[in-house]
């Protein structure tokens, strides 16, 4: 396909509309309703004589895209990478791989981050958000993943061939998928990420749970819930600043063929801003694939 858009909210659908009208073959992948559908009433958006529910506005947007011929795929995205010859991008879902000339990240922002003492402080010192990037550094070491779903399992399975032991900390939640016996599961709520000085540098030394148990680990990979746009950007090496994706005026990231639009770029978290950025990204991505 020409363009694959991750997310079916205002940014994703606007991107799809503009890219499709520009002549591109466009597919949208989504797990279903997003933040917009949770809004009770929308009454500050251009063209609405009367308030509408977020769910209605979202449904109308998707229907309009389908009318133009935009294709839709349901699935959970767990990974993003360049293809083997670096001519396109590969999106990994829980069930399949999809390849496109350009990808637009429009899956919104992660509004809730785990407030676990030591987690933020140890980022880059044993706390990672990308197993495909950092698994190699844990050869023969003990690695852990924080999460409970498909995304967490995907990260753990990437670590298995490298680490001597892989654990899954579900942070007080029940796993939503079957976990293979090769991965050790800890269901207790995590109370802290502990650190110790190693060769003059402070690094992750283990995970403390609320029952008072300390479990030694060399690294902790965060994969809570589902992978958002920022998580996916990190996986492919796109620049991220303060939990927002860095883009230029055309919504392009520093990775060729990768664009981002909407809440994941920070700023005003409003439908009108998301729709604008989606339109810019859709046109820019269509122009990009035509020149390939």
Secondary structure, 3 states (H helix, E strand, C coil): CCEEEECCCHHHHHHHHHHHHCCCCEEEEECCCCHHHHCCCECCCCCCCCCECHHHHHHHHHHHHHHCCCEEEECCEEEEEECCCCCCEEEEECCCEEEECEEEECCCCCCCCCCCECCCCCECCCEECCHHHHHHHHCCCEEEEECCCHHHHHHHHHHHCCCCEEEEECCCCCCCCCCCCCEEEECCCEEEEEEEEECCEEEEEEEEECCCCEEECCEEEECCCCCCHHHHHHHHCCCEECCEECCCCCCECCCCCEEECCHHHCCCCCHHHHHHHHHHHHHHHHHHHHHC
